[in-house]
Amino acid sequence: MRTRRSLLVVPAIAAVLGLTACGGGASGGPTAEATAPAKLTGDIQFWHFFTDREADVIQSVVDDFEKANPGVKVTVKSGQDDEKMRKAISAGQAIDVGLSYSTDQVGPLCSSGDFADLTSFIERDKVDLTQIPDTVLGYTSFEGKRCTMPALADVYGLYYNTDLLAAAGYTEPPKTLAELSDMAVKLTTFNDDGSIKQLGFMPLLGYYENAEAHWAPAADAQWLNEDGTSAIGSSPGWTAILEWQKDLIDRLGGYQKLADFQAALGQEFSAENDFQTGRVAMNIDGEYRTAFIDDQAPDLKYATAPIPSAEGYEDSYGAGYITGNIVGIGKGSKNPEAAWAFIKYLTMDTAAQVKLSNGLKNAPTTSDAIASPDLEVTPQFQTFLDIFENPQSSTTPPSAIGAEYQTIFGTHTAKWQQGDVTDLPGMLSQVDDEIDAAVKLQAG
């Protein structure tokens, strides 16, 4: 998930926000009229999390919608994070349209009824959902309820400094994790005191966009079973990924040396980002990094590629992790028809999708928008569109406990990478037990 947009819902927050499977409004909420109004009128309130330049991009699309629908006034509240929005909806505030930055919220939003089921609107208006990849359709619905639509997507791949790789004799990016390790070691240099000067690749989780979720497609690592319980311990992909990680940590000098390097990292979304300054030669990041490089490091020579695959999973090369922004109708909407029309415009109108993508440098989520000649695509950005359309690309599945299953896993992988865990199968079994207990507790 994009770090500056992520929100992990843990039990304490869930209790505050009322994230229960039988939350109020779960079976009610706004539904479509028998026929769509011939003319839309009235006001709608639209909450989103964007700020500054990005908020201006959103406002430009709002302006386009109002121009096409002069009877509708959209009141925009920008800079509203997920927690604030959920509290407002739970308190009865009439938020007509809410834009969330975390797909991890789909389970709680759908099961609580905070976002209305959009199925009646979609079926009445014959919305062509085949425009959207199955992976994205999967993370925008939960247990048969489609309470959100995808606005834009974040897609993760490998960035590499072409000058640094060329100086080390490489003309191509790594395609396997074994190749990534060898290149990372060769590209790493040290100061006289033994500390790392330049790092080929950082293997520590928690560094920028290094996250279990973003690494998972490298070995088809699974998160949940169909019944919502943990599949982590029974998925061999996690063992392959974590053993690779530990081996690379050792080859680069050990956890402490890497942690010391990480302690001096540049702020992720500033010009001091380690990849942008050449402090690291290869890094995992989202498509939006291309916009930051254009703005903050225009002279950087770089290219992009899919994340390398683990041994035995080479056929999956080209796939990756997908997440994105989701948008829905708040359960207290006073004007659901106008709210739905606005959501449909944001998510299914080709011109709107292209304008949002060009302005925010996120991936559009419809095939028509991706194919549009108006979409601004550099070779570096094209990589992420290819990953997005790859049928083997995956995501973190929606859960009634939100992202808590990822949080639980992360507490254990933190100990693993520090060298505090020697029994990996036992650790993964414990992860399963803790996640299953959290699922059982949420279900009551």
NUMARKE-931955 format. One line per field, with one value per residue (C-alpha): residue number from 1; residue in three letters; x, y, z. Coordinates in steps of 0.5 Angstrom, whole numbers. Layout:
<atoms>
vexba: c(NUM,...)
pami: c(ALA,...)
east: c(X,...)
north: c(Y,...)
up: c(Z,...)
</atoms>
This chain:
<atoms>
vexba: c(1,2,3,4,5,6,7,8,9,10,11,12,13,14,15,16,17,18,19,20,21,22,23,24,25,26,27,28,29,30,31,32,33,34,35,36,37,38,39,40,41,42,43,44,45,46,47,48,49,50,51,52,53,54,55,56,57,58,59,60,61,62,63,64,65,66,67,68,69,70,71,72,73,74,75,76,77,78,79,80,81,82,83,84,85,86,87,88,89,90,91,92,93,94,95,96,97,98,99,100,101,102,103,104,105,106,107,108,109,110,111,112,113,114,115,116,117,118,119,120,121,122,123,124,125,126,127,128,129,130,131,132,133,134,135,136,137,138,139,140,141,142,143,144,145,146,147,148,149,150,151,152,153,154,155,156,157,158,159,160,161,162,163,164,165,166,167,168,169,170,171,172,173,174,175,176,177,178,179,180,181,182,183,184,185,186,187,188,189,190,191,192,193,194,195,196,197,198,199,200,201,202,203,204,205,206,207,208,209,210,211,212,213,214,215,216,217,218,219,220,221,222,223,224,225,226,227,228,229,230,231,232,233,234,235,236,237,238,239,240,241,242,243,244,245,246,247,248,249,250,251,252,253,254,255,256,257,258,259,260,261,262,263,264,265,266,267,268,269,270,271,272,273,274,275,276,277,278,279,280,281,282,283,284,285,286,287,288,289,290,291,292,293,294,295,296,297,298,299,300,301,302,303,304,305,306,307,308,309,310,311,312,313,314,315,316,317,318,319,320,321,322,323,324,325,326,327,328,329,330,331,332,333,334,335,336,337,338,339,340,341,342,343,344,345,346,347,348,349,350,351,352,353,354,355,356,357,358,359,360,361,362,363,364,365,366,367,368,369,370,371,372,373,374,375,376,377,378,379,380,381,382,383,384,385,386,387,388,389,390,391,392,393,394,395,396,397,398,399,400,401,402,403,404,405,406,407,408,409,410,411,412,413,414,415,416,417,418,419,420,421,422,423,424,425,426,427,428,429,430,431,432,433,434,435,436,437,438,439,440,441,442,443,444)
pami: c(MET,ARG,THR,ARG,ARG,SER,LEU,LEU,VAL,VAL,PRO,ALA,ILE,ALA,ALA,VAL,LEU,GLY,LEU,THR,ALA,CYS,GLY,GLY,GLY,ALA,SER,GLY,GLY,PRO,THR,ALA,GLU,ALA,THR,ALA,PRO,ALA,LYS,LEU,THR,GLY,ASP,ILE,GLN,PHE,TRP,HIS,PHE,PHE,THR,ASP,ARG,GLU,ALA,ASP,VAL,ILE,GLN,SER,VAL,VAL,ASP,ASP,PHE,GLU,LYS,ALA,ASN,PRO,GLY,VAL,LYS,VAL,THR,VAL,LYS,SER,GLY,GLN,ASP,ASP,GLU,LYS,MET,ARG,LYS,ALA,ILE,SER,ALA,GLY,GLN,ALA,ILE,ASP,VAL,GLY,LEU,SER,TYR,SER,THR,ASP,GLN,VAL,GLY,PRO,LEU,CYS,SER,SER,GLY,ASP,PHE,ALA,ASP,LEU,THR,SER,PHE,ILE,GLU,ARG,ASP,LYS,VAL,ASP,LEU,THR,GLN,ILE,PRO,ASP,THR,VAL,LEU,GLY,TYR,THR,SER,PHE,GLU,GLY,LYS,ARG,CYS,THR,MET,PRO,ALA,LEU,ALA,ASP,VAL,TYR,GLY,LEU,TYR,TYR,ASN,THR,ASP,LEU,LEU,ALA,ALA,ALA,GLY,TYR,THR,GLU,PRO,PRO,LYS,THR,LEU,ALA,GLU,LEU,SER,ASP,MET,ALA,VAL,LYS,LEU,THR,THR,PHE,ASN,ASP,ASP,GLY,SER,ILE,LYS,GLN,LEU,GLY,PHE,MET,PRO,LEU,LEU,GLY,TYR,TYR,GLU,ASN,ALA,GLU,ALA,HIS,TRP,ALA,PRO,ALA,ALA,ASP,ALA,GLN,TRP,LEU,ASN,GLU,ASP,GLY,THR,SER,ALA,ILE,GLY,SER,SER,PRO,GLY,TRP,THR,ALA,ILE,LEU,GLU,TRP,GLN,LYS,ASP,LEU,ILE,ASP,ARG,LEU,GLY,GLY,TYR,GLN,LYS,LEU,ALA,ASP,PHE,GLN,ALA,ALA,LEU,GLY,GLN,GLU,PHE,SER,ALA,GLU,ASN,ASP,PHE,GLN,THR,GLY,ARG,VAL,ALA,MET,ASN,ILE,ASP,GLY,GLU,TYR,ARG,THR,ALA,PHE,ILE,ASP,ASP,GLN,ALA,PRO,ASP,LEU,LYS,TYR,ALA,THR,ALA,PRO,ILE,PRO,SER,ALA,GLU,GLY,TYR,GLU,ASP,SER,TYR,GLY,ALA,GLY,TYR,ILE,THR,GLY,ASN,ILE,VAL,GLY,ILE,GLY,LYS,GLY,SER,LYS,ASN,PRO,GLU,ALA,ALA,TRP,ALA,PHE,ILE,LYS,TYR,LEU,THR,MET,ASP,THR,ALA,ALA,GLN,VAL,LYS,LEU,SER,ASN,GLY,LEU,LYS,ASN,ALA,PRO,THR,THR,SER,ASP,ALA,ILE,ALA,SER,PRO,ASP,LEU,GLU,VAL,THR,PRO,GLN,PHE,GLN,THR,PHE,LEU,ASP,ILE,PHE,GLU,ASN,PRO,GLN,SER,SER,THR,THR,PRO,PRO,SER,ALA,ILE,GLY,ALA,GLU,TYR,GLN,THR,ILE,PHE,GLY,THR,HIS,THR,ALA,LYS,TRP,GLN,GLN,GLY,ASP,VAL,THR,ASP,LEU,PRO,GLY,MET,LEU,SER,GLN,VAL,ASP,ASP,GLU,ILE,ASP,ALA,ALA,VAL,LYS,LEU,GLN,ALA,GLY)
east: c(0,2,6,3,-4,-4,-9,-8,-15,-13,-18,-18,-19,-25,-28,-28,-31,-36,-33,-38,-41,-48,-46,-52,-54,-51,-58,-60,-58,-59,-61,-62,-69,-73,-70,-64,-67,-67,-64,-59,-60,-58,-52,-47,-42,-35,-30,-23,-16,-12,-8,-4,-3,-6,-13,-12,-13,-19,-22,-21,-25,-30,-31,-32,-37,-41,-40,-44,-49,-50,-56,-51,-47,-41,-38,-31,-28,-20,-15,-20,-17,-20,-21,-24,-29,-31,-32,-36,-41,-42,-44,-49,-46,-49,-43,-45,-39,-33,-26,-21,-14,-14,-17,-16,-22,-27,-29,-30,-34,-38,-40,-42,-46,-42,-42,-48,-48,-48,-50,-57,-54,-49,-55,-60,-55,-51,-44,-39,-35,-31,-27,-24,-19,-21,-16,-19,-26,-24,-21,-27,-33,-33,-38,-42,-43,-40,-40,-34,-32,-24,-22,-15,-10,-3,2,9,15,22,26,33,39,41,48,50,48,52,58,57,57,49,45,39,35,34,29,29,31,37,39,37,41,48,47,45,52,56,53,54,60,62,66,72,69,65,59,55,56,51,47,45,38,35,32,29,21,19,24,20,15,18,12,10,4,9,13,8,7,14,12,5,5,-3,-6,-13,-17,-24,-27,-23,-18,-10,-7,0,3,1,3,10,11,12,18,21,21,23,29,31,31,35,40,41,41,47,50,50,53,47,41,45,49,43,39,44,44,36,37,40,35,32,24,20,16,22,28,32,29,35,33,33,40,43,44,40,41,35,28,21,16,9,8,7,15,15,12,16,23,20,19,25,30,29,37,36,38,33,28,23,21,17,19,24,21,23,26,20,16,19,13,10,15,11,6,6,2,-4,-8,-12,-17,-24,-30,-37,-44,-44,-50,-53,-53,-59,-58,-56,-57,-53,-47,-48,-47,-41,-38,-40,-36,-30,-29,-32,-32,-25,-24,-24,-20,-15,-15,-14,-8,-5,-5,-4,1,-3,-6,-13,-17,-21,-18,-21,-17,-11,-12,-13,-9,-9,-6,1,5,13,17,18,10,8,12,6,1,3,3,-4,-6,-3,-8,-3,-2,-5,-7,-9,-16,-21,-23,-28,-22,-19,-11,-10,-8,-2,-1,0,4,9,10,13,17,20,23,25,29,33,35,30,27,30,24,21,15,13,13,8,4,3,2,-4,-7,-7,-10,-15,-17,-18,-23,-26,-27,-29,-35,-37)
north: c(0,7,9,16,13,7,6,0,-2,-5,-7,-1,3,-2,-1,6,6,1,-4,-10,-15,-13,-6,-1,0,-6,-9,-2,5,8,4,6,9,5,9,14,21,25,31,31,36,38,38,33,33,29,27,25,25,29,35,41,40,33,36,41,35,32,39,40,33,36,42,38,34,40,43,37,37,44,42,39,43,38,41,38,37,35,32,28,21,15,15,22,20,13,17,22,17,13,19,20,26,26,24,23,21,18,17,12,11,4,-2,-5,-2,-5,-11,-6,-1,-6,-11,-5,-1,5,5,3,-3,-1,-7,-4,2,-2,-7,-1,3,-3,-1,-5,-8,-12,-6,-7,-13,-19,-17,-10,-12,-17,-12,-7,-12,-16,-22,-21,-13,-8,-2,1,2,3,10,9,4,4,-2,-4,-6,-5,2,1,6,5,9,5,-2,0,2,-5,-9,-10,-8,-11,-11,-18,-22,-27,-26,-30,-25,-19,-21,-22,-15,-12,-15,-13,-6,-5,0,1,7,6,5,-1,2,2,8,6,0,-5,-6,-6,-12,-10,-9,-3,1,6,1,-6,-9,-16,-15,-12,-18,-23,-24,-26,-33,-33,-32,-33,-29,-32,-38,-38,-38,-32,-35,-35,-38,-36,-42,-46,-42,-44,-38,-34,-39,-38,-30,-30,-35,-30,-24,-27,-30,-23,-19,-24,-23,-15,-15,-17,-13,-8,-5,-5,-2,4,5,6,10,16,15,21,23,18,24,29,30,26,20,15,12,19,21,15,12,6,3,-1,0,-3,3,5,8,15,15,17,24,25,23,28,34,32,29,30,28,21,16,10,5,0,-7,-12,-15,-21,-28,-33,-40,-44,-38,-36,-36,-31,-26,-20,-20,-15,-12,-8,-4,3,8,6,11,9,12,14,11,17,20,25,25,18,19,25,21,15,19,23,16,13,19,19,11,9,16,15,22,23,17,20,26,24,19,24,29,24,19,13,8,8,2,2,-2,4,9,5,5,12,16,22,18,20,14,14,8,8,8,3,-2,-1,-1,-8,-11,-8,-12,-18,-23,-26,-20,-20,-16,-17,-20,-16,-18,-16,-15,-10,-10,-13,-20,-16,-12,-19,-22,-15,-16,-23,-21,-15,-20,-25,-20,-18,-25,-26,-32,-39,-43,-40,-46,-45,-37,-38,-43,-38,-32,-37,-38,-30,-28,-34,-31,-24,-27,-31,-25,-20,-25,-25)
up: c(0,-1,5,6,5,9,15,19,23,29,34,39,32,30,37,36,29,30,25,27,22,24,24,23,16,14,11,9,6,-1,-7,-14,-16,-21,-27,-27,-26,-33,-30,-23,-18,-11,-7,-5,0,-3,2,0,3,-2,-1,-4,-12,-12,-9,-15,-20,-16,-16,-24,-25,-20,-24,-30,-27,-25,-32,-35,-29,-28,-23,-18,-13,-11,-4,-3,4,2,7,10,12,13,20,20,15,18,25,21,18,24,28,22,18,11,7,0,-3,1,-3,1,0,3,0,7,9,4,9,15,10,7,13,17,12,12,5,1,-3,-10,-14,-15,-19,-23,-25,-27,-31,-34,-32,-36,-30,-35,-36,-30,-28,-24,-18,-18,-18,-12,-7,-8,-6,0,1,-5,-3,-8,-4,-7,-14,-16,-17,-19,-18,-15,-18,-15,-19,-19,-20,-22,-23,-30,-29,-23,-26,-32,-28,-25,-32,-32,-38,-35,-29,-25,-26,-20,-13,-14,-19,-15,-9,-13,-16,-9,-6,-12,-12,-5,-3,4,8,11,18,15,14,8,3,-3,-2,-8,-5,2,4,11,11,13,9,4,0,3,5,6,1,-4,-4,-4,-12,-13,-10,-10,-3,0,5,7,6,3,10,12,16,15,9,11,15,9,3,1,-2,5,7,0,1,8,7,1,5,11,6,3,10,12,5,6,13,18,20,25,19,15,20,21,14,14,20,15,10,6,7,2,-1,-2,-6,-1,-3,-3,-10,-13,-9,-12,-5,-7,-14,-14,-10,-10,-11,-14,-21,-17,-16,-24,-22,-16,-20,-26,-21,-16,-20,-27,-29,-26,-31,-29,-31,-29,-29,-25,-18,-19,-18,-13,-15,-17,-19,-25,-29,-25,-27,-30,-25,-19,-13,-14,-9,-10,-8,-7,-7,-5,-2,5,9,11,3,2,-5,-7,-15,-15,-11,-16,-22,-19,-17,-24,-27,-23,-24,-31,-35,-40,-40,-32,-31,-36,-33,-26,-28,-32,-26,-20,-24,-21,-26,-29,-27,-34,-40,-45,-40,-41,-48,-49,-54,-49,-43,-42,-42,-41,-42,-34,-33,-38,-34,-29,-34,-36,-29,-28,-34,-32,-30,-25,-21,-14,-8,-1,0,4,11,16,20,15,15,22,19,16,22,26,21,21,28,27,21,24,29,24,20,26,27,34,30,28,28,21,21,28,27,21,25,31,26,23,30,32,25,26,33,31,26,31,36,30,28,35)
</atoms>
